[in-house]
Every structure is written in C-alpha cells, then in structure tokens.
Amino acid sequence: MIKLINATKIYKTDTVETLALDKVNLTIEEGEMVAVMGVSGSGKTTLLNIIGGMDVLTDGEYHYGDSVVSDMSVAKLDDFRKNNVSFVFQQFALMNDYTVYENVEVPLIIKGVKRSERKKIVEQSLELVGIKDMKGKYANQISGGQQQRCAIARALAQGNKLILADEPTGALDSNTSESIIDLLRSINNQGKTVIVITHDEDVAKKCDRIIRIKDGKIA
C-alpha cells in the first residue's frame, strides 16, 4: 500500500520558491490501477517522482507497505527504487544502439541476475508484450508502439510490484494508445500496482480510479 500524509514538496532557487505538492493525503492500495490527471504544472509528475523515490518530500510522510520512504537515506532510496519500482516513460527511454533484447536485459544485469536466468526473464517479458520476434532489432528500427512495448517489457522484467507510467501513450496514435493501456491493464491483473499519468480521458477511464491534481492539491 502507498500512503502519503501531508506530503509537501517545495522547489527553491535563489529567488523563487515553488509549491509543487501542498499537504497531499493519498492512499493507493496494492494491486490498484490508478490514473493521475492535471494540467501542466499541477504537480502530477512531482507526485509520481515522490512515489517512485526519484525525489524527496520537503515535509510530510510517504509510506510504502511497512517502509517509511520519506525517512530513507540516499543509499536506501536507491535500493527502494531498484527493488520495488519500474518506470515507463512517454519517450520510451530506450538505448538506440542496443537491441530490443539488450534494452530489456540491462536492468537485470544491474541487479546481478545470472545470464541463463536473464535470458529466460527477457524472453518471457518480450513474449508477454507481443514483440519477441523483434528481439534482434535495434530500438530505432521499430515503431513507436513497439518501442513502448519494449519499455513495458523492460519494466516487467525487473519483477517489481509497482509500475509508474508517465504519459505512456502521449507519443502514440489513438489505436496504439488503446493497445498500450490494455497491456498495462493486463499487467495490473497479474497483481502489479500501476499508476498512470495521462492527459487522455479515454486512457484514464480504463483505470480503477482517477486522481485529479490542481495547484499541488488533490482536487
């Protein structure tokens, strides 16, 4: 379970102070699929970064299961991300000089997974997202929808329970967007918690719940 208590994030420069999250109280149950919506600058990406351990709160608390993430050191936050969170981004974040197979394999190498086990996990993940036959192609040789499937396979391969998707359909046409959100739903049905940032109402309606953010607050 994810629980935020009076979660506040303030970004400061020498001359400007920006309140990105304003005492947010939010609970997301394990196994939920949730959409987060809001205009640009509303705080939705900040919220995702806090939940994913990519950023830290200025004030308040963040609990993930029995762990108090908001109390973690930098080193423990790194372990938290590695062991619990997988990210899917709008622009895919693939390495163009790596094959589809290698892109999915990289986080497993970082985790120290043995080669034989990596092969099994990568091929299973690629098969699940429907692009196993493209494993030898380079990332820039496949379509945008296929690249996003590769990014989702990479997230799956890590075996983490929490998947955070930041505008996963934003760079795709409507038909491809629908197939990607259906894929995320099928992953959610396997017990993963999925949080999706989106501007697309049709995408949001396919989630269990819609969380709307305005001016750093839950609307």
Secondary structure as the mmCIF struct_conf table of DSSP 4:
data_model
#
loop_
_struct_conf.conf_type_id
_struct_conf.id
_struct_conf.beg_label_comp_id
_struct_conf.beg_label_asym_id
_struct_conf.beg_label_seq_id
_struct_conf.end_label_comp_id
_struct_conf.end_label_asym_id
_struct_conf.end_label_seq_id
STRN STRN1 ILE A 2 LYS A 12
BEND BEND1 ASP A 14 THR A 15
STRN STRN2 GLU A 17 ILE A 28
TURN_TY1_P TURN_TY1_P1 GLU A 30 GLY A 31
STRN STRN3 MET A 33 MET A 37
TURN_TY1_P TURN_TY1_P2 SER A 40 GLY A 41
BEND BEND2 SER A 42 GLY A 43
HELX_RH_AL_P HELX_RH_AL_P1 LYS A 44 ILE A 51
TURN_TY1_P TURN_TY1_P3 GLY A 52 GLY A 53
BEND BEND3 MET A 54 ASP A 55
BEND BEND4 THR A 58 THR A 58
STRN STRN4 ASP A 59 TYR A 64
TURN_TY1_P TURN_TY1_P4 GLY A 65 ASP A 66
STRN STRN5 SER A 67 VAL A 68
HELX_RH_3T_P HELX_RH_3T_P1 VAL A 69 ASP A 71
HELX_RH_AL_P HELX_RH_AL_P2 VAL A 74 ASN A 84
STRN STRN6 VAL A 85 PHE A 89
TURN_TY1_P TURN_TY1_P5 GLN A 90 GLN A 91
TURN_TY1_P TURN_TY1_P6 ASN A 96 ASP A 97
BEND BEND5 TYR A 98 TYR A 98
STRN STRN7 THR A 99 THR A 99
HELX_RH_AL_P HELX_RH_AL_P3 VAL A 100 LYS A 111
TURN_TY1_P TURN_TY1_P7 GLY A 112 GLY A 112
HELX_RH_AL_P HELX_RH_AL_P4 ARG A 115 VAL A 129
TURN_TY1_P TURN_TY1_P8 GLY A 130 GLY A 130
HELX_RH_3T_P HELX_RH_3T_P2 LYS A 132 MET A 134
TURN_TY1_P TURN_TY1_P9 LYS A 135 GLY A 136
BEND BEND6 LYS A 137 LYS A 137
STRN STRN8 TYR A 138 TYR A 138
HELX_RH_3T_P HELX_RH_3T_P3 ALA A 139 GLN A 141
BEND BEND7 ILE A 142 ILE A 142
HELX_RH_AL_P HELX_RH_AL_P5 GLY A 144 ALA A 157
TURN_TY1_P TURN_TY1_P10 GLN A 158 GLY A 159
BEND BEND8 LYS A 161 LYS A 161
STRN STRN9 LEU A 162 ASP A 166
BEND BEND9 GLU A 167 GLU A 167
TURN_TY1_P TURN_TY1_P11 PRO A 168 ALA A 171
BEND BEND10 LEU A 172 LEU A 172
HELX_RH_AL_P HELX_RH_AL_P6 SER A 174 ASN A 188
TURN_TY1_P TURN_TY1_P12 ASN A 189 GLY A 191
STRN STRN10 THR A 193 ILE A 197
BEND BEND11 HIS A 199 HIS A 199
HELX_RH_AL_P HELX_RH_AL_P7 GLU A 201 ALA A 204
TURN_TY1_P TURN_TY1_P13 LYS A 205 LYS A 206
BEND BEND12 CYS A 207 ASP A 208
STRN STRN11 ARG A 209 LYS A 214
TURN_TY1_P TURN_TY1_P14 ASP A 215 GLY A 216
STRN STRN12 LYS A 217 ILE A 218
#
